[in-house]
Amino acid sequence: MNIRTLRLSLALCLPIFASAADPAAAPEGHAGHTGHTGALLGLKQEMIAHLTEADFLKLGAEPNTVAITLVATLTDANHGMNFNGYSHGKAVYKVPVGWKVKVHFINPSPVPHSAIVVESYDVKKLQVQEPYFEGGAVEKHLQGIAYGSADFTFTPDEEGDFALACGFPSHALAGHWVTFQVVPADQRPSLKLGEDGEEKVLK
C-alpha cells in the first residue's frame, strides 16, 4: 500500500473521529440532511450523474439475483465517508439467503475507498482481511480504488446481520458502512434509506 495515500486517508479521518466523540458535532448519516453535491471533494460527477435511488437496489436479470450499485462518497455526508450518501449503517439492505448479489462499486473521489462484506461487529476494527462470504469484496480492498469502479459477486449462504463496508484501513471505523441483512428465503429483497425512510420492497 502506498504510504502517502494511507497517511492522506488517515488524516482525512481525524475530523470524523473527533465528531464521533462529540455527538452534537456528528454529521448526519445520509445525503438528505446535507444538501451538498460533493463539489468540494473533487468528485468526478460524470461518473455518478446518471444514478438515482432506483439504481441502488434492483432485481437482476436472472432469477433470485439482485444488483446493488454502491457509490463511495456520493455526497459529503460524514466527511465523504458514505455509501450512496449514507453512513454508520443508516441504509439497510435486505437480501434473502441463497440469492446471488451482484455489486457495482463506484468511487468518484480522489481518496481511495473499497467495498467488502463483513460481520456487523467488524466495522469496529481498524481493518478487515477477508470478506465474510466468498467473493464478497472488490480486489485489493485494503488498497482501495480512487476515481474508478469495480464489480464483485457473492451468494450469502447464512442468515444474519452484516455490513457493506469500506475496506480501506480505518474507514469502516469512521462510519463508512451500511447495513446488509441476510433474511429468510421466503422474504423479498428490500432497501431502507435513513432511519425515517420507507422500506422499499422489490416485487
CORURQUI-V529087 format. One record per residue. SS is DSSP state (A for helix, B for strand, O for the rest). Layout:
[[SS] [SS]]
//
This chain:
[[O] [O] [A] [A] [A] [A] [A] [A] [A] [A] [A] [A] [A] [A] [A] [A] [A] [A] [A] [A] [A] [O] [A] [A] [A] [O] [O] [O] [O] [O] [A] [A] [A] [O] [O] [O] [O] [O] [A] [A] [A] [O] [O] [O] [A] [A] [A] [O] [O] [O] [O] [O] [A] [A] [A] [O] [B] [B] [B] [O] [O] [O] [O] [O] [B] [B] [B] [B] [B] [B] [B] [B] [O] [O] [O] [O] [A] [A] [A] [A] [O] [O] [B] [O] [O] [B] [O] [O] [O] [O] [B] [B] [B] [B] [B] [B] [O] [O] [O] [B] [B] [B] [B] [B] [B] [B] [B] [O] [O] [O] [O] [O] [B] [O] [O] [B] [B] [B] [B] [A] [A] [A] [A] [A] [O] [O] [O] [O] [O] [O] [O] [O] [O] [O] [O] [O] [B] [O] [O] [O] [O] [O] [O] [O] [B] [O] [O] [B] [B] [B] [B] [B] [B] [B] [B] [O] [O] [O] [O] [B] [B] [B] [B] [B] [B] [O] [O] [O] [O] [O] [O] [O] [O] [O] [O] [O] [B] [B] [B] [B] [B] [B] [B] [O] [O] [O] [O] [O] [O] [B] [B] [B] [B] [O] [O] [O] [O] [O] [O] [B] [B] [O] [O]]
//
